[in-house]
Amino acid sequence: MRLAWLRRLDDLDLGHRILGVSTIAFGIACFLQRDFTVFWNPAPDWLPARSTLAFVSAGLLVLSGGGLLVRRARRAAALVQVGLFVAYAAFWLVQWLGAPGKLGPWLGMAEQLGIALAAATLVARLRDEGVPPGRLGTTLVRIAYGVFSIVFGLSHVVSLKGTAGMVPAWIPGDATFWAAATGIAHMAVGFALIADRLAVPASRMAGLMYLGFAALVWAPGAATHPDQWLRWAGLAISLVLMGAVWQVGDYLAARRR
């Protein structure tokens, strides 16, 4: 039986708000960097008008993020975000075609498609406002994001040394333990979503984990190196991923209500 405080949390519909504010921040970081971010939207060098498209992309991130916070603009903004993050996933697909044996492109595609999926659930909710989401739609969303979450977890475990290197030295305990633990947590979230067992609470736990990544991994470096915009982009994209999984949870919670 779900806890009352979790029910109240579901009623707040925080997902699109977190997604809106964080995509504004991500767009601003991209503007300040004057380029696509190599770790999250790695546009190939041969892309025509690459510099112009980088500024257009950053502008659309800011505008669509703001649109998610405005009721009348929310559906159009969510559609823009679906297109943007699918495009970023396509950049990763290009990288995968060049190196199909590497895990990095799989992680990149999973992250960007997960955000696009979250924006698509918002489009679906606004289109069918007042009508509970159909079981088929929620099942597809659960399974798709569950698979993405398992990819997130595998990336932590397979690249254990690299993930451990991101754990701040001041955090108590062994860095490898935390790298493995967060990977296992991602996979547990994925299995919970696919099996539809505590799926909504699992999405909230995943969101809080992303908040932890933002606060513990990215925020200290951004504060100590405020001119390194890539650190701010890392902070922002962690919050974007938090907003995405939270929005998926909101979508699933709507059917339960």
C-alpha positions in Angstrom: 0.0 0.0 0.0 1.4 3.3 -1.0 2.2 5.9 1.6 0.1 9.0 1.8 3.0 11.4 1.3 3.8 9.7 -2.0 0.2 10.2 -3.1 0.5 13.9 -2.3 3.8 14.1 -4.2 2.1 12.6 -7.3 -0.6 15.2 -7.1 1.9 18.0 -7.5 2.8 17.1 -11.1 6.4 18.2 -10.5 7.9 16.5 -13.6 7.2 19.1 -16.2 8.2 21.9 -13.9 11.6 20.3 -13.1 12.0 19.5 -16.8 11.2 23.1 -17.7 13.6 24.8 -15.3 16.4 22.4 -16.0 16.2 22.6 -19.8 16.3 26.4 -19.5 19.5 26.0 -17.5 20.9 23.4 -20.0 20.2 25.8 -22.9 21.9 28.7 -21.1 25.0 26.5 -20.4 25.1 25.6 -24.1 24.8 29.3 -25.1 27.7 30.2 -22.8 29.8 27.3 -24.2 29.0 28.5 -27.7 28.7 24.9 -29.0 26.9 21.6 -28.6 28.0 19.8 -25.4 30.3 16.9 -26.4 29.1 14.6 -23.6 25.4 15.0 -24.2 24.6 16.2 -27.7 27.8 15.4 -29.7 27.0 16.9 -33.1 29.4 15.6 -35.7 32.0 18.1 -37.1 30.7 17.6 -40.7 27.2 18.8 -39.7 26.3 21.7 -42.1 26.0 25.1 -40.4 27.1 23.4 -37.1 27.8 26.6 -35.2 24.4 28.2 -36.2 22.6 25.0 -35.3 24.3 24.9 -31.9 22.9 28.4 -31.1 19.4 27.4 -32.5 19.5 24.3 -30.4 20.4 26.3 -27.2 17.7 28.8 -28.0 15.0 26.1 -28.5 16.1 24.5 -25.2 15.5 27.8 -23.3 12.3 28.6 -25.1 10.8 25.1 -24.8 11.8 24.9 -21.1 10.0 28.2 -20.5 7.0 26.9 -22.5 6.7 23.9 -20.2 6.0 26.3 -17.3 3.2 28.1 -19.2 -0.1 26.2 -19.5 -1.0 27.4 -23.0 2.4 26.8 -24.4 3.1 23.5 -22.7 2.0 21.1 -25.5 3.9 22.9 -28.2 7.0 23.2 -25.9 6.9 19.5 -25.2 6.7 18.7 -28.9 9.8 20.8 -29.5 11.6 18.9 -26.8 10.6 15.6 -28.3 12.2 16.7 -31.6 15.3 18.2 -29.9 16.2 15.2 -27.8 15.5 12.7 -30.6 18.0 14.8 -32.7 20.5 14.5 -29.9 20.0 10.8 -29.8 20.6 10.7 -33.6 24.0 12.4 -32.9 24.8 9.5 -30.6 23.6 7.0 -33.3 26.2 8.5 -35.7 28.8 7.8 -33.1 27.6 4.3 -32.5 27.8 3.5 -36.3 31.4 4.6 -36.1 32.2 2.4 -33.0 29.4 -0.1 -32.5 31.3 -1.9 -29.8 31.5 1.0 -27.4 28.9 1.5 -24.5 29.1 5.3 -24.5 26.8 5.8 -27.5 24.3 3.4 -26.1 24.2 5.4 -22.9 23.9 8.7 -24.8 21.0 7.4 -26.9 19.3 6.0 -23.8 19.6 9.3 -22.0 18.3 11.5 -24.8 15.5 9.1 -25.8 14.5 8.9 -22.2 14.1 12.7 -22.1 12.2 12.6 -25.4 9.9 9.9 -24.1 9.2 12.0 -21.0 8.3 15.0 -23.1 6.0 12.7 -25.3 4.1 11.6 -22.2 3.4 15.2 -21.4 2.1 15.7 -24.9 -0.1 12.6 -24.5 -1.5 13.9 -21.1 -2.3 17.3 -22.5 -3.9 15.8 -25.6 -6.2 13.5 -23.6 -6.7 15.8 -20.6 -9.4 14.5 -18.3 -9.1 11.0 -19.8 -6.9 8.4 -17.9 -4.0 7.1 -20.0 -4.7 3.8 -21.7 -3.0 0.7 -20.4 -1.1 0.1 -23.7 0.4 3.6 -23.6 1.5 3.3 -20.0 2.9 -0.2 -20.6 5.0 1.0 -23.5 6.3 4.0 -21.5 7.2 1.7 -18.5 9.0 -0.8 -20.6 10.8 1.7 -22.7 12.1 3.8 -19.8 12.8 0.6 -17.9 15.1 -0.5 -20.7 16.8 2.9 -20.7 17.3 2.7 -17.0 19.0 -0.7 -17.3 21.3 0.8 -19.9 22.2 3.6 -17.4 23.0 0.9 -14.8 25.1 -1.2 -17.1 27.1 1.8 -18.1 28.0 2.4 -14.4 29.0 -1.3 -13.9 30.8 -1.9 -17.1 32.8 1.4 -16.9 33.2 1.0 -13.1 36.6 2.7 -13.0 35.5 5.7 -15.0 32.3 6.0 -13.0 34.3 5.8 -9.7 36.5 8.6 -10.9 33.5 10.9 -10.9 32.7 10.2 -7.2 34.1 13.2 -5.1 36.9 12.1 -2.8 35.2 13.7 0.2 32.2 11.3 0.1 32.6 8.6 2.8 33.3 5.1 1.6 34.9 3.6 -1.4 34.3 5.3 -4.8 34.0 1.9 -6.5 31.3 0.9 -4.1 29.3 4.0 -4.9 29.8 3.5 -8.6 28.5 0.0 -8.4 25.7 0.9 -6.0 24.3 3.6 -8.3 24.5 1.2 -11.3 22.6 -1.4 -9.4 20.0 1.2 -8.3 19.5 2.2 -11.9 19.0 -1.4 -12.9 16.6 -1.9 -10.0 14.5 1.1 -11.2 14.5 -0.4 -14.7 13.3 -3.8 -13.5 10.6 -2.2 -11.3 9.3 -0.2 -14.2 9.3 -3.2 -16.6 7.6 -5.5 -14.0 5.2 -2.7 -12.9 6.1 -3.3 -9.2 6.4 -0.1 -7.3 7.0 1.6 -10.6 6.0 5.1 -9.5 8.0 5.1 -6.3 10.9 3.7 -8.3 10.7 6.7 -10.6 10.8 9.0 -7.6 13.8 7.3 -6.2 15.6 7.6 -9.6 14.7 11.3 -9.6 16.3 11.8 -6.2 19.4 9.9 -7.3 19.8 12.3 -10.2 19.4 15.2 -7.8 22.2 13.6 -5.8 24.4 13.4 -8.9 23.7 17.1 -9.6 24.3 18.2 -6.0 27.4 16.0 -5.2 29.1 15.4 -8.5 28.5 18.5 -10.6 27.6 21.4 -8.3 30.9 21.6 -6.3 33.0 21.7 -9.5 30.7 24.3 -11.1 31.0 26.4 -8.0 34.8 26.2 -7.8 35.2 26.6 -11.6 32.4 28.9 -12.6 33.9 29.8 -16.0 33.9 26.1 -17.1 30.4 26.0 -18.7 30.6 22.2 -19.3 30.4 21.7 -15.6 27.2 23.8 -15.5 25.9 21.8 -18.4 26.5 18.6 -16.5 24.7 20.0 -13.5 21.8 21.0 -15.7 21.5 17.7 -17.7 21.4 15.8 -14.4 18.4 17.8 -13.4 16.9 17.4 -16.9 17.2 13.6 -16.4 15.6 14.0 -13.0 12.7 15.9 -14.6 12.3 13.2 -17.3 12.0 10.3 -14.9 9.8 12.3 -12.6 7.5 13.1 -15.5 7.4 9.4 -16.5 6.3 8.8 -12.9 3.6 11.5 -13.1 2.3 9.9 -16.3 2.1 6.5 -14.7 0.5 8.0 -11.5 -2.2 9.6 -13.6 -3.6 6.2 -14.6 -3.5 5.0 -11.0 -5.6 8.1 -10.0 
